[in-house]
Amino acid sequence: MIDWEVVMGWLSFIILGLIAGAIAKLILPGRQGGGWLSTLILGVIGALIGGWLGGLLFGIGYEDFWSIQSWLIAIVGAIVVLLIWGFITRGSRKA
């Protein structure tokens, strides 16, 4: 039997990460490597890492989809991942 609460939790987490990735792309100056799709995927990864690090370092985590804490963790995580991605891909872009 499908546990719809778990499915909806994962779906909301993915949506949160996609939006956090878009916000992170708007916040960061300059051009990051990759297009919008890669930015959104990196946003999901950043939200996951941000939530994990937030719980590990500060004892905080994702409380609710509409919680400001969840959004801040996801956006900061996405910004960090985008910055790291920018450093990795900096040499591979053409001028």
DSSP file (Angstrom, degrees, kcal/mol; ACC not computed):
  #  RESIDUE AA STRUCTURE BP1 BP2  ACC     N-H-->O    O-->H-N    N-H-->O    O-->H-N    TCO  KAPPA ALPHA  PHI   PSI    X-CA   Y-CA   Z-CA
    1    1 A M              0   0    0      0, 0.0     2,-0.4     0, 0.0     0, 0.0   0.000 360.0 360.0 360.0 141.3    0.0    0.0    0.0
    2    2 A I        -     0   0    0      1,-0.1     2,-1.1     4,-0.0     3,-0.1  -0.649 360.0-141.1 -83.6 129.2    1.3    3.5   -0.8
    3    3 A D    >>  -     0   0    0     -2,-0.4     4,-1.9     1,-0.2     3,-0.6  -0.780  16.9-169.9 -89.1  98.0    1.9    5.8    2.1
    4    4 A W  H 3> S+     0   0    0     -2,-1.1     4,-2.7     1,-0.3     5,-0.2   0.757  80.7  62.2 -65.7 -26.2    0.6    9.1    0.5
    5    5 A E  H 3> S+     0   0    0      2,-0.2     4,-1.8     1,-0.2    -1,-0.3   0.907 106.7  44.7 -65.5 -40.4    1.9   11.2    3.3
    6    6 A V  H <> S+     0   0    0     -3,-0.6     4,-2.3     2,-0.2    -2,-0.2   0.914 113.3  50.8 -67.9 -43.3    5.5   10.1    2.5
    7    7 A V  H  X S+     0   0    0     -4,-1.9     4,-2.4     1,-0.2    -2,-0.2   0.930 112.0  46.5 -60.7 -46.0    4.9   10.6   -1.2
    8    8 A M  H  X S+     0   0    0     -4,-2.7     4,-2.5     1,-0.2    -1,-0.2   0.844 109.6  55.5 -66.7 -33.1    3.5   14.1   -0.6
    9    9 A G  H  X S+     0   0    0     -4,-1.8     4,-1.9    -5,-0.2    -1,-0.2   0.929 110.9  43.5 -63.3 -45.5    6.5   14.9    1.7
   10   10 A W  H  X S+     0   0    0     -4,-2.3     4,-2.3     2,-0.2    -2,-0.2   0.896 113.7  51.4 -66.7 -40.5    9.0   14.0   -1.0
   11   11 A L  H  X S+     0   0    0     -4,-2.4     4,-2.3     1,-0.2    -2,-0.2   0.919 111.1  46.8 -63.9 -43.7    7.0   15.8   -3.7
   12   12 A S  H  X S+     0   0    0     -4,-2.5     4,-2.5     1,-0.2    -1,-0.2   0.869 110.6  54.0 -66.5 -34.9    6.9   19.0   -1.5
   13   13 A F  H  X S+     0   0    0     -4,-1.9     4,-2.3     2,-0.2    -2,-0.2   0.909 109.1  48.0 -64.0 -42.0   10.6   18.6   -0.8
   14   14 A I  H  X S+     0   0    0     -4,-2.3     4,-2.4     2,-0.2    -2,-0.2   0.913 112.4  48.6 -65.2 -42.6   11.4   18.5   -4.5
   15   15 A I  H  X S+     0   0    0     -4,-2.3     4,-2.4     2,-0.2     5,-0.2   0.915 110.7  51.4 -63.1 -42.7    9.2   21.5   -5.2
   16   16 A L  H  X S+     0   0    0     -4,-2.5     4,-2.6     1,-0.2    -2,-0.2   0.919 111.3  47.9 -58.9 -45.0   10.9   23.4   -2.3
   17   17 A G  H  X S+     0   0    0     -4,-2.3     4,-2.3     2,-0.2    -2,-0.2   0.880 110.2  51.6 -65.2 -39.1   14.3   22.5   -3.8
   18   18 A L  H  X S+     0   0    0     -4,-2.4     4,-1.8     2,-0.2    -2,-0.2   0.929 113.8  43.3 -64.0 -44.9   13.3   23.6   -7.3
   19   19 A I  H  X S+     0   0    0     -4,-2.4     4,-2.5     1,-0.2    -2,-0.2   0.900 112.7  52.8 -68.3 -39.7   12.1   27.0   -6.0
   20   20 A A  H  X S+     0   0    0     -4,-2.6     4,-2.6    -5,-0.2    -1,-0.2   0.886 108.0  51.9 -62.7 -38.4   15.1   27.4   -3.8
   21   21 A G  H  X S+     0   0    0     -4,-2.3     4,-2.0    19,-0.2    -1,-0.2   0.899 109.9  48.4 -63.9 -40.9   17.4   26.8   -6.8
   22   22 A A  H  X S+     0   0    0     -4,-1.8     4,-1.7     2,-0.2    -2,-0.2   0.911 113.1  47.4 -65.5 -42.5   15.6   29.4   -8.8
   23   23 A I  H  X S+     0   0    0     -4,-2.5     4,-2.0     1,-0.2    -2,-0.2   0.905 110.8  52.0 -64.8 -41.4   15.8   32.0   -5.9
   24   24 A A  H  X S+     0   0    0     -4,-2.6     4,-2.4     1,-0.2    -1,-0.2   0.886 107.7  52.2 -62.7 -38.8   19.5   31.1   -5.5
   25   25 A K  H  < S+     0   0    0     -4,-2.0    -1,-0.2     1,-0.2    -2,-0.2   0.871 110.9  47.9 -65.5 -35.8   20.1   31.7   -9.2
   26   26 A L  H  < S+     0   0    0     -4,-1.7    -2,-0.2     1,-0.2    -1,-0.2   0.835 113.3  48.2 -72.1 -32.4   18.4   35.1   -8.9
   27   27 A I  H  < S+     0   0    0     -4,-2.0    -2,-0.2    -5,-0.1    -1,-0.2   0.894  95.6  80.7 -75.7 -40.8   20.4   36.1   -5.8
   28   28 A L  S  < S-     0   0    0     -4,-2.4     4,-0.1    -5,-0.2     2,-0.1  -0.481  79.3-131.6 -73.3 131.3   23.9   35.1   -7.1
   29   29 A P        +     0   0    0      0, 0.0    -1,-0.1     0, 0.0    -2,-0.1  -0.403  65.3  18.9 -76.8 158.4   25.5   37.7   -9.3
   30   30 A G  S    S-     0   0    0     -2,-0.1     2,-0.6     2,-0.0    -2,-0.0  -0.233 101.4 -48.1  82.8-170.6   27.1   36.8  -12.6
   31   31 A R        -     0   0    0     55,-0.0     2,-0.2    -2,-0.0     3,-0.0  -0.906  49.2-156.9-108.3 122.8   26.5   33.8  -14.8
   32   32 A Q        -     0   0    0     -2,-0.6     2,-0.1     2,-0.1     7,-0.1  -0.627  33.2 -93.1 -91.1 155.9   26.7   30.4  -13.3
   33   33 A G  S    S+     0   0    0     -2,-0.2    -1,-0.1    49,-0.2    57,-0.1  -0.402  89.2  25.5 -67.1 143.7   27.5   27.3  -15.4
   34   34 A G  S    S-     0   0    0     -2,-0.1    -2,-0.1    55,-0.1     2,-0.1  -0.070  84.4 -86.6  91.9 166.1   24.5   25.4  -16.7
   35   35 A G     >  -     0   0    0     -2,-0.0     4,-1.9     1,-0.0     5,-0.1  -0.107  54.6 -74.4 -96.2-162.9   21.0   26.5  -17.6
   36   36 A W  H  > S+     0   0    0      1,-0.2     4,-2.6     2,-0.2     5,-0.2   0.870 126.8  56.0 -66.4 -37.5   17.9   26.7  -15.6
   37   37 A L  H  > S+     0   0    0      1,-0.2     4,-2.2     2,-0.2    -1,-0.2   0.933 109.9  44.7 -62.5 -45.5   17.3   22.9  -15.5
   38   38 A S  H  > S+     0   0    0      1,-0.2     4,-2.7     2,-0.2    -1,-0.2   0.872 112.1  53.9 -66.5 -34.8   20.7   22.3  -14.0
   39   39 A T  H  X S+     0   0    0     -4,-1.9     4,-1.9     2,-0.2    -2,-0.2   0.913 109.1  47.9 -63.8 -41.9   20.2   25.2  -11.5
   40   40 A L  H  X S+     0   0    0     -4,-2.6     4,-1.8     2,-0.2   -19,-0.2   0.902 112.2  48.8 -66.4 -40.2   16.9   23.7  -10.4
   41   41 A I  H  X S+     0   0    0     -4,-2.2     4,-2.2     1,-0.2    -2,-0.2   0.922 111.3  49.8 -64.2 -43.2   18.5   20.2   -9.9
   42   42 A L  H  X S+     0   0    0     -4,-2.7     4,-2.9     1,-0.2    -1,-0.2   0.828 106.3  58.1 -63.8 -30.3   21.3   21.8   -8.0
   43   43 A G  H  X S+     0   0    0     -4,-1.9     4,-2.6     2,-0.2    -1,-0.2   0.899 105.6  48.1 -64.6 -40.7   18.7   23.6   -5.9
   44   44 A V  H  X S+     0   0    0     -4,-1.8     4,-2.1     2,-0.2    -2,-0.2   0.922 114.0  46.9 -64.6 -43.0   17.2   20.2   -4.9
   45   45 A I  H  X S+     0   0    0     -4,-2.2     4,-2.7     2,-0.2    -2,-0.2   0.917 113.1  49.7 -63.3 -42.7   20.7   19.0   -4.0
   46   46 A G  H  X S+     0   0    0     -4,-2.9     4,-3.3     1,-0.2    -2,-0.2   0.886 109.0  51.4 -63.7 -39.8   21.4   22.2   -2.1
   47   47 A A  H  X S+     0   0    0     -4,-2.6     4,-2.4     2,-0.2    -1,-0.2   0.905 111.5  48.2 -63.9 -40.5   18.1   21.9   -0.2
   48   48 A L  H  X S+     0   0    0     -4,-2.1     4,-2.1     2,-0.2    -2,-0.2   0.941 115.9  42.6 -63.7 -48.3   19.0   18.3    0.8
   49   49 A I  H  X S+     0   0    0     -4,-2.7     4,-3.1     2,-0.2     5,-0.3   0.905 113.5  52.8 -66.3 -41.2   22.5   19.3    1.9
   50   50 A G  H  X S+     0   0    0     -4,-3.3     4,-2.7     1,-0.2    -2,-0.2   0.911 110.8  47.1 -60.6 -42.6   21.3   22.4    3.6
   51   51 A G  H  X S+     0   0    0     -4,-2.4     4,-1.9    -5,-0.2    -1,-0.2   0.895 113.7  47.9 -64.7 -40.1   18.7   20.4    5.6
   52   52 A W  H  X S+     0   0    0     -4,-2.1     4,-2.2     2,-0.2    -2,-0.2   0.936 116.2  42.7 -66.6 -46.7   21.3   17.8    6.5
   53   53 A L  H  X>S+     0   0    0     -4,-3.1     4,-3.3     2,-0.2     5,-0.5   0.881 111.5  55.2 -68.7 -37.2   23.9   20.4    7.6
   54   54 A G  I  X>S+     0   0    0     -4,-2.7     6,-1.9    -5,-0.3     4,-1.6   0.907 112.8  42.9 -60.3 -41.6   21.3   22.5    9.4
   55   55 A G  I  X5S+     0   0    0     -4,-1.9     4,-0.6     4,-0.3    -2,-0.2   0.881 117.7  46.2 -69.9 -38.5   20.3   19.4   11.4
   56   56 A L  I  <5S+     0   0    0     -4,-2.2    -2,-0.2    -5,-0.2    -3,-0.2   0.930 124.4  28.3 -71.1 -46.9   23.8   18.3   12.0
   57   57 A L  I  <5S+     0   0    0     -4,-3.3    -3,-0.2    -5,-0.1    -2,-0.2   0.871 137.6  17.9 -86.2 -38.7   25.3   21.7   13.0
   58   58 A F  I  <<S-     0   0    0     -4,-1.6    -3,-0.2    -5,-0.5    -2,-0.1   0.466  94.3-117.4-117.9  -4.1   22.4   23.6   14.6
   59   59 A G  S  <<S+     0   0    0     -4,-0.6     2,-0.3    -5,-0.6    -4,-0.3   0.744  74.8 122.3  72.5  22.1   19.8   20.9   15.4
   60   60 A I        +     0   0    0     -6,-1.9    -1,-0.3    -7,-0.1     2,-0.3  -0.798  30.4 158.1-114.2 159.1   17.3   22.5   13.0
   61   61 A G        -     0   0    0     -2,-0.3     2,-0.7    -7,-0.1    12,-0.1  -0.825  50.6 -45.0-156.1-165.8   15.5   20.9   10.1
   62   62 A Y        +     0   0    0     -2,-0.3     3,-0.1     1,-0.2   -11,-0.0  -0.687  49.9 170.5 -80.1 113.7   12.6   21.1    7.8
   63   63 A E        -     0   0    0     -2,-0.7     2,-0.3     1,-0.4    -1,-0.2   0.897  63.5 -17.3 -87.5 -48.5    9.5   21.7   10.0
   64   64 A D    >   -     0   0    0      1,-0.1     3,-1.3     3,-0.1    -1,-0.4  -0.977  62.5-108.7-158.1 155.0    6.9   22.4    7.4
   65   65 A F  T 3  S+     0   0    0     -2,-0.3    -1,-0.1     1,-0.3     6,-0.1   0.876 120.8  43.3 -59.4 -38.6    6.7   23.4    3.7
   66   66 A W  T 3  S+     0   0    0      4,-0.1     2,-0.3    -3,-0.1    -1,-0.3   0.363  86.8 118.2 -91.4   5.1    5.5   26.9    4.6
   67   67 A S    <>  -     0   0    0     -3,-1.3     4,-1.7     1,-0.1     3,-0.2  -0.548  63.3-141.7 -73.9 133.4    8.0   27.3    7.5
   68   68 A I  H  > S+     0   0    0     -2,-0.3     4,-2.7     1,-0.2     5,-0.2   0.840 103.2  60.3 -62.3 -32.1   10.4   30.2    6.9
   69   69 A Q  H  > S+     0   0    0      2,-0.2     4,-2.3     1,-0.2    -1,-0.2   0.911 103.5  49.2 -61.3 -43.7   13.1   28.0    8.5
   70   70 A S  H  > S+     0   0    0     -6,-0.3     4,-2.2    -3,-0.2    -1,-0.2   0.909 112.7  47.5 -62.6 -42.9   12.6   25.4    5.8
   71   71 A W  H  X S+     0   0    0     -4,-1.7     4,-2.7     2,-0.2     5,-0.2   0.913 111.9  48.9 -67.3 -43.0   12.9   28.0    3.0
   72   72 A L  H  X S+     0   0    0     -4,-2.7     4,-2.6     2,-0.2     5,-0.3   0.916 112.1  48.8 -64.1 -42.6   16.0   29.7    4.5
   73   73 A I  H  X S+     0   0    0     -4,-2.3     4,-2.3    -5,-0.2    -1,-0.2   0.930 114.2  46.3 -61.0 -45.5   17.8   26.3    4.9
   74   74 A A  H  X S+     0   0    0     -4,-2.2     4,-2.3    -5,-0.2    -2,-0.2   0.908 114.3  46.6 -65.9 -42.7   16.9   25.3    1.3
   75   75 A I  H  X S+     0   0    0     -4,-2.7     4,-2.5     2,-0.2    -2,-0.2   0.924 113.7  47.3 -68.2 -44.2   17.9   28.7   -0.2
   76   76 A V  H  X S+     0   0    0     -4,-2.6     4,-2.4    -5,-0.2    -2,-0.2   0.921 113.1  49.6 -63.1 -42.7   21.2   28.9    1.7
   77   77 A G  H  X S+     0   0    0     -4,-2.3     4,-2.3    -5,-0.3    -1,-0.2   0.901 111.3  49.2 -61.1 -40.9   22.0   25.2    0.8
   78   78 A A  H  X S+     0   0    0     -4,-2.3     4,-2.6     2,-0.2    -2,-0.2   0.887 109.9  51.3 -66.9 -38.9   21.2   26.0   -2.9
   79   79 A I  H  X S+     0   0    0     -4,-2.5     4,-2.4     2,-0.2    -2,-0.2   0.925 110.5  49.0 -63.3 -43.7   23.4   29.1   -2.9
   80   80 A V  H  X S+     0   0    0     -4,-2.4     4,-2.4     2,-0.2    -2,-0.2   0.930 112.8  46.9 -61.9 -45.6   26.3   27.1   -1.4
   81   81 A V  H  X S+     0   0    0     -4,-2.3     4,-2.7     1,-0.2    -1,-0.2   0.907 112.4  50.3 -65.0 -40.6   25.9   24.3   -4.0
   82   82 A L  H  X S+     0   0    0     -4,-2.6     4,-2.4     2,-0.2    -1,-0.2   0.884 110.1  50.5 -65.2 -37.6   25.7   26.8   -6.8
   83   83 A L  H  X S+     0   0    0     -4,-2.4     4,-2.0     2,-0.2    -2,-0.2   0.929 112.4  46.2 -63.8 -44.8   28.9   28.6   -5.6
   84   84 A I  H  X S+     0   0    0     -4,-2.4     4,-2.1     1,-0.2    -2,-0.2   0.920 112.7  50.5 -63.0 -43.1   30.7   25.3   -5.5
   85   85 A W  H  X S+     0   0    0     -4,-2.7     4,-2.5     1,-0.2    -1,-0.2   0.880 108.4  53.4 -61.9 -38.7   29.4   24.4   -8.9
   86   86 A G  H  X S+     0   0    0     -4,-2.4     4,-0.8     1,-0.2    -1,-0.2   0.890 108.9  48.3 -64.1 -40.1   30.5   27.8  -10.2
   87   87 A F  H  < S+     0   0    0     -4,-2.0     4,-0.4     2,-0.2     3,-0.3   0.880 113.1  48.4 -67.0 -37.3   34.1   27.2   -9.0
   88   88 A I  H  < S+     0   0    0     -4,-2.1     3,-0.3     1,-0.2    -2,-0.2   0.908 119.4  36.8 -68.6 -42.0   34.2   23.7  -10.5
   89   89 A T  H >X S+     0   0    0     -4,-2.5     3,-0.7     1,-0.2     4,-0.6   0.414  88.4  98.5 -93.9   2.5   32.9   24.8  -13.9
   90   90 A R  G >< S+     0   0    0     -4,-0.8     3,-0.7    -3,-0.3    -1,-0.2   0.898  86.7  43.7 -57.7 -44.3   34.7   28.2  -14.1
   91   91 A G  G 34 S+     0   0    0     -4,-0.4    -1,-0.2    -3,-0.3    -2,-0.1   0.658 106.6  61.8 -76.4 -15.7   37.5   26.9  -16.2
   92   92 A S  G <4 S+     0   0    0     -3,-0.7     2,-0.2    -4,-0.1    -1,-0.2   0.556  84.4  92.7 -91.3  -6.5   35.3   25.0  -18.6
   93   93 A R  S << S-     0   0    0     -3,-0.7     2,-0.3    -4,-0.6   -60,-0.0  -0.608  72.3-128.1 -88.0 147.5   33.3   28.0  -19.9
   94   94 A K              0   0    0     -2,-0.2    -2,-0.1     1,-0.1    -1,-0.0  -0.677 360.0 360.0 -88.9 147.5   34.3   29.8  -23.0
   95   95 A A              0   0    0     -2,-0.3    -1,-0.1     0, 0.0    -2,-0.0   0.471 360.0 360.0 -71.2 360.0   34.5   33.6  -22.8
